[in-house]
Amino acid sequence: MKNIVIIGASSGIGLELASQLAQAGHRVIGTYHQTTDRRPAGQVAMFPLDVLSESLEMGFAPEQVDGLVYCPGSISLKPFARISPEAFVADYQLQVIGAIKVIQALLPNLKKSEQASIVLFSTVAVQTGFNFHTQVAASKGAIEGLARSLAAELAPKVRVNCIAPSLTDTPLAAGLLSTEEKREANAQRHPLKKIGRAQDIAHMAGFLLGDESAWMTGQVIHVDGGMSAVRM
């Protein structure tokens, strides 16, 4: 049994991952931002946390943390000319600075584990250019750099890996999948001709948290329906 902290466990991939891990017998501690209408399946302790606050109160975390997953993110797709510098900064604060603050706060707890694992999230848009993705790709590109650099700095005690999904059916992507026409058009853009599910991404995150991936660190793993590698 591992002690695993999931930041953003009340929705989407974080919710699915918390459920999977709890049902597998791990001790899961999750956070939510303001309120949580949905709770993970299984025994998951849930605590409020605003990653944008000036200081983070992480007293709910166990003394030893074996796994840490940072899920908060946003998807804002606009032409570059219509995105203000302030919007780039706000996105960076949520997706990058929030992750940095959480990792720094829990690093002493992670180092008490025999081998801890940190899982972060990027996007296929970082290494495969798409129209209107500059805001999200800029922040997630920083996350990929953070993951690789941290992997070097924290080895061998703490592993750090990153998952880069394509479009996944979660509340975060609801606006892009709001009609059957949009769902079908987005599915057809992928070589596997379907939209990703939260379960698909959560299964990879669970693997990266487990002992099966003990010889993996500094990796950016694409779970994207073939989008980044296959041309048809």
N, C-alpha and C positions, 0 to 999 in steps of 0.2 A: 504494500500500500504506500502510495506517495502523497505528499502534501502539495496540492497544486492550486495556485492562485490565478484566477481568470478575471482580468479587468474588462468589464463589459460582458457580463454573463447573462444578461436579461433579454437578449435579442439575437437573431441571426446565427452566425457561426459560433459566437460565444455561448449562446444558449444551448445549441446542439452539442458542443464540445463538453460543456459542464454536465449535461445529461449523460453522455456516453461515458465519461470518466467516473461519475458517481455510480452509475450502474455496474461499472467494472470493479467497484470496491475501493476506489481512491477517496481520500479526504479532499473535497473540493470546496474552496472558498471563492465566492464570486462577488462582483460588485455591480451596482447599477447606478445610473446617474441621478435621476430624480425620483421616479416611481417605477415600479415594475408590475406590469399586468400579467406577465407570464413568468412562471418559475421553472427552473430546470427539473427534469424528472430525477428521482432519487434524492438522497440526503445531500443538499448543497446549502451551506451557510451563506446568506446574502447580506451585503453591507452597502450602504450608500457611499459613493465616492465621486467627487468632481475633479477630474484630472486637470482642469483649467484653474483650480484654486491656487492661491499663492503658495500655500504649504499643504502637503498631503498628510492626513492622519491615517497611518497604516497599522495602528495598534491591533487590528483584527487579524493580522497575518500571524501564522504560527511561527515559533522560534526558528524552526527549520523549514525552508521552502525548497521542494525538489523540482518544481516546475512553475514557470511564470509565463502567462500568455497575455499579450496586449492587443485587444480587439477594437477599441474605439477608432472610428474613421468617418470619412464623409466622401460623397461622390457629387461633385459640382462640375457639370460639363457645359462650358461656355466658350465662345470664341475668345482667343487671347486678348484682343483689343477691348473686350468688355469686362475683363477681370481687373479689379483695382489691386494695387500693391497691398492694401490692407487685407483684402480677401486671401491673398497668398500667405500673409503673416498669420491670419487666424487659422487657416488650414494647417500650417506648419506647427502652430502651437498645440493643436489637438493631436495631430498624427505623429509628430516627432518629439516636441518638448514634453508632451504628456508621457510618452514612452520613456524618455530619458529620466524624468523625475521619478517615475514608478520604479524603474530598474535601480536607480541610485538609492532609493529608500529601502529597497528589499535586498540589496546586494549582500549585506552582512548575513541575512537569513539564507540566501542562496548558497553562500560559501560554507554554511554548516552542513550542507548535504554532501553525501559521498560523491555524487556527480549530478549537478543540477542542469536543467535545460530551460532556455528562454526561447519562446516562439513569437516572432513578429510577423506582420502582414504587409506585403507590397501589392503590386498589381502588374498584370501582363503589359500594361501601357508604359511601364518604365523602359523596357528593352525592346518593345515593339511600338513604334510611334503611331498614335491615332489622333485624328482631328478632335479638337475641343477638350483634350485631356491634359493640358499644361498644368493646371492647378493641382490635380491629384497626382500626376506623374512627378511633379517637382518634389512634393512632400514624400512620396513613396520612394523616389530615388534616394532621398536622404536616409530613409529607413534601411534600404539595402546597404548603403555605405556604413551605417551604424552597426548593422548586424555583422558584417564582415570584420570591421575593426574591433568590435567588442569580442568577437570569437577569438581573435588573435590575443587580445589583452587578457581575457579571462580564462583561456586554456591553461592547464588541462582540467581545472576544477568545474568550470561552468561552460556548457555548450550553448551556442547561439545560432539559430537557423531562422530562415524567413520563407514564407509561402507567398507566391505570386499568383493569385487566381485571375481568371477572366470573370465575366459577368456571372454572378451567382444569385439565385433566387432567395433574397433576403429582404427584410424591410428597408434596408439601406438602398436597394436597387429598385424599389417599388415603382418609382416614377418612370423607369426605363422599361418596365414590364407590365404596364397598367392595362394593356389590351392584348387580346389574342394575336392581333396583327403584329404588335411590337414583339411579343414573345417568339412568334414564329420567325420574324425577320432576324432577330438576334440569335436564335438557334441556328439558322442557316449560315450565319457568318462563321461558325465554328466547324472544323473538320468533322467532329463527332455529331454535329447537327442537333445539339441539345444544349439547354442552359444548365450551368452547374447548380448543384444543390448544396445547402449548408452541410449536409452529411458528408459530401465528398471532401470538402475542405477540412471539416472536423476530424475525419479519419486520418488525414495526413498530419494534422496537428497532434493528434493522439500518438501517432507513430513517432514523431519527433520528440515527444515528451518521454517516451518509453525507453527501456533498456535495449530494444531491438535496433535503435539508431545510435547506439553508444559510440560508434566510430564516425559520426557525422557532425561537423560543425562548420560554420561559415558558409553554408549553402543557401542559395536562393532557388527554391523548388517550384517549378511551374505546374500548377494544377488548373489547366485552362482549356480543356477540350481540344488540345492540339493547336490552339491559336498561335502560340509563339514559335512553333517548330515545323508545322505542316502547311504546305501550300497545295491547294486543289484547283 
